[in-house]
Amino acid sequence: MYTATNAIRPFEKKVWLATPTRHPEMMRYIQEAYDTNWLSTIGENINEVERQMAERIGCAYAVGLGTGTAALHLAVKLAGVKRGDRVFCSDMTFSATVNPVSYEGAEQIFIDAEYGTWNLDPDALEKAFRLYPDVKCCIVADLYGTPAKLDRIRETCRAHGAVLIEDAAEALGSSFRGKSCGAYGDINCISFNGNKVITGSAGGMLLTDSREDADRVRKWSTQSRDAAPWYQHSEMGYNYRMSNIIAGAIRGQIPYLDEHIAQKRAVFERYREGLKDLPVSMNPFDETEMKPNHWLSCLTVRKEYMCQQTRTDSKAEFVPEHGKSCPTEILNAIASINAEGRPIWKPMHCQPIFSGMPFVSLDPASPTDEDIFARGLCLPSDNKMTEEEQNVIIEVIRRCFD
């Protein structure tokens, strides 16, 4: 356990979970937008970001939007989800994945995770279709940059005539069986939020192989203005388009995407090597089929080495025990040296806002994602963290098990 007697001196400068990585090209493209006075939602930066992202991910069309959440909302709308419908959703994810279902007046049916990827369990999805055969849309998230088992999930959705939305917000640059995340769904979404592998401080994108769908999303995202000589609107619209300034920041980072991912992978590998003799496991993936971007490096503590930990909706406590630890202790210890970790995403079916929503698990008495949440945490994963800083963090974690 981590005590005052084995504590380590805090870093003078905070080590963050994940922060933007700046490059000179960002300011060049932002300056071009400024100099040409293209500051709004039209401009060469947007055009280039859409072109380059569509080419990189392998979709025919990309539409730049203000946030990843905006992309997900328009994906749900594009899928035809309406008030009173139900949508299958990843249960272990950030709430932005599933909130857009509520925006359209529909309801979520949450699907448990599986241990192999921490993502939506394909077997649980098949069970869900047996229980709810009328569902015609499924949203799957690629958690922490690790691909879900996207081939089986897609096949199951197609067999039941359901639209698959892939939320690849955390998985830009990841791939499954040689195909990029963000290209497996009928509709796909990525994010450029401030802590992602590349960022515009904000920004998101919807990707599709349908020109008609791309055009509809562009229209919706600019208040659904009709082709008329005055402002005329025949359907609901939204102020969701990406700005040319944000696009400039993103454009300046695209050439460095692979470099950022390599840095993230190095962080993951150093954790895996440095913690290999402890009773912990890093976030899992199939190394023969998956290439995660390692957006966040995470770990779980083995059950038999968990000290007593209790959590309410707003508080976490633990009882120290020699030779054992838990996420709460490790996160407290990391925070004590001026570094940032975080708990694993709390499953959606456990969230107060979604209490009472249907939840499908192969083992309802002991859901997989509740277990991962209880035993897991996200480690400081900034790609600019030095090896020396990471070694200190590793040592702090090791001392938690003394």
Secondary structure in CASP SS format (residue, H / E / C, confidence):
PFRMAT SS
TARGET T0000
AUTHOR 0000-0000-0000
METHOD secondary structure of the structure
MODEL  1
M C 1.00
Y C 1.00
T C 1.00
A H 1.00
T H 1.00
N H 1.00
A C 1.00
I C 1.00
R C 1.00
P C 1.00
F C 1.00
E C 1.00
K C 1.00
K C 1.00
V E 1.00
W C 1.00
L C 1.00
A C 1.00
T C 1.00
P C 1.00
T C 1.00
R C 1.00
H C 1.00
P H 1.00
E H 1.00
M H 1.00
M H 1.00
R H 1.00
Y H 1.00
I H 1.00
Q H 1.00
E H 1.00
A H 1.00
Y H 1.00
D H 1.00
T H 1.00
N C 1.00
W C 1.00
L C 1.00
S C 1.00
T C 1.00
I C 1.00
G C 1.00
E H 1.00
N H 1.00
I H 1.00
N H 1.00
E H 1.00
V H 1.00
E H 1.00
R H 1.00
Q H 1.00
M H 1.00
A H 1.00
E H 1.00
R H 1.00
I H 1.00
G C 1.00
C C 1.00
A C 1.00
Y E 1.00
A E 1.00
V E 1.00
G E 1.00
L E 1.00
G C 1.00
T E 1.00
G H 1.00
T H 1.00
A H 1.00
A H 1.00
L H 1.00
H H 1.00
L H 1.00
A H 1.00
V H 1.00
K H 1.00
L H 1.00
A C 1.00
G C 1.00
V C 1.00
K C 1.00
R C 1.00
G C 1.00
D C 1.00
R E 1.00
V E 1.00
F E 1.00
C E 1.00
S E 1.00
D C 1.00
M C 1.00
T C 1.00
F C 1.00
S H 1.00
A H 1.00
T H 1.00
V C 1.00
N H 1.00
P H 1.00
V H 1.00
S H 1.00
Y H 1.00
E C 1.00
G C 1.00
A C 1.00
E E 1.00
Q E 1.00
I E 1.00
F E 1.00
I E 1.00
D C 1.00
A E 1.00
E C 1.00
Y C 1.00
G C 1.00
T C 1.00
W C 1.00
N C 1.00
L E 1.00
D C 1.00
P H 1.00
D H 1.00
A H 1.00
L H 1.00
E H 1.00
K H 1.00
A H 1.00
F H 1.00
R H 1.00
L H 1.00
Y C 1.00
P C 1.00
D C 1.00
V C 1.00
K C 1.00
C E 1.00
C E 1.00
I E 1.00
V E 1.00
A E 1.00
D C 1.00
L H 1.00
Y H 1.00
G H 1.00
T C 1.00
P C 1.00
A C 1.00
K C 1.00
L H 1.00
D H 1.00
R H 1.00
I H 1.00
R H 1.00
E H 1.00
T H 1.00
C H 1.00
R H 1.00
A H 1.00
H C 1.00
G C 1.00
A C 1.00
V E 1.00
L E 1.00
I E 1.00
E E 1.00
D E 1.00
A C 1.00
A C 1.00
E C 1.00
A C 1.00
L C 1.00
G C 1.00
S C 1.00
S E 1.00
F E 1.00
R C 1.00
G C 1.00
K E 1.00
S E 1.00
C C 1.00
G C 1.00
A C 1.00
Y C 1.00
G C 1.00
D C 1.00
I E 1.00
N E 1.00
C E 1.00
I E 1.00
S E 1.00
F C 1.00
N E 1.00
G C 1.00
N C 1.00
K C 1.00
V C 1.00
I C 1.00
T C 1.00
G C 1.00
S E 1.00
A C 1.00
G E 1.00
G E 1.00
M E 1.00
L E 1.00
L E 1.00
T E 1.00
D C 1.00
S C 1.00
R H 1.00
E H 1.00
D H 1.00
A H 1.00
D H 1.00
R H 1.00
V H 1.00
R H 1.00
K H 1.00
W H 1.00
S H 1.00
T E 1.00
Q C 1.00
S C 1.00
R E 1.00
D C 1.00
A C 1.00
A C 1.00
P C 1.00
W C 1.00
Y C 1.00
Q C 1.00
H E 1.00
S C 1.00
E C 1.00
M C 1.00
G C 1.00
Y C 1.00
N E 1.00
Y C 1.00
R E 1.00
M C 1.00
S C 1.00
N H 1.00
I H 1.00
I H 1.00
A H 1.00
G H 1.00
A H 1.00
I H 1.00
R H 1.00
G C 1.00
Q C 1.00
I H 1.00
P H 1.00
Y H 1.00
L H 1.00
D H 1.00
E H 1.00
H H 1.00
I H 1.00
A H 1.00
Q H 1.00
K H 1.00
R H 1.00
A H 1.00
V H 1.00
F H 1.00
E H 1.00
R H 1.00
Y H 1.00
R H 1.00
E H 1.00
G H 1.00
L C 1.00
K C 1.00
D C 1.00
L C 1.00
P C 1.00
V E 1.00
S E 1.00
M E 1.00
N C 1.00
P C 1.00
F C 1.00
D C 1.00
E C 1.00
T C 1.00
E C 1.00
M E 1.00
K E 1.00
P C 1.00
N C 1.00
H C 1.00
W C 1.00
L C 1.00
S C 1.00
C E 1.00
L E 1.00
T E 1.00
V E 1.00
R C 1.00
K H 1.00
E H 1.00
Y H 1.00
M E 1.00
C C 1.00
Q E 1.00
Q E 1.00
T E 1.00
R E 1.00
T C 1.00
D C 1.00
S C 1.00
K C 1.00
A E 1.00
E E 1.00
F E 1.00
V E 1.00
P C 1.00
E C 1.00
H C 1.00
G C 1.00
K C 1.00
S E 1.00
C C 1.00
P H 1.00
T H 1.00
E H 1.00
I H 1.00
L H 1.00
N H 1.00
A H 1.00
I H 1.00
A H 1.00
S H 1.00
I C 1.00
N C 1.00
A E 1.00
E C 1.00
G C 1.00
R E 1.00
P E 1.00
I C 1.00
W C 1.00
K C 1.00
P C 1.00
M H 1.00
H H 1.00
C H 1.00
Q C 1.00
P H 1.00
I H 1.00
F H 1.00
S C 1.00
G C 1.00
M C 1.00
P C 1.00
F E 1.00
V E 1.00
S C 1.00
L C 1.00
D C 1.00
P C 1.00
A C 1.00
S C 1.00
P C 1.00
T H 1.00
D H 1.00
E H 1.00
D H 1.00
I H 1.00
F H 1.00
A H 1.00
R H 1.00
G E 1.00
L E 1.00
C E 1.00
L C 1.00
P C 1.00
S C 1.00
D C 1.00
N C 1.00
K C 1.00
M C 1.00
T C 1.00
E H 1.00
E H 1.00
E H 1.00
Q H 1.00
N H 1.00
V H 1.00
I H 1.00
I H 1.00
E H 1.00
V H 1.00
I H 1.00
R H 1.00
R H 1.00
C H 1.00
F C 1.00
D C 1.00
END
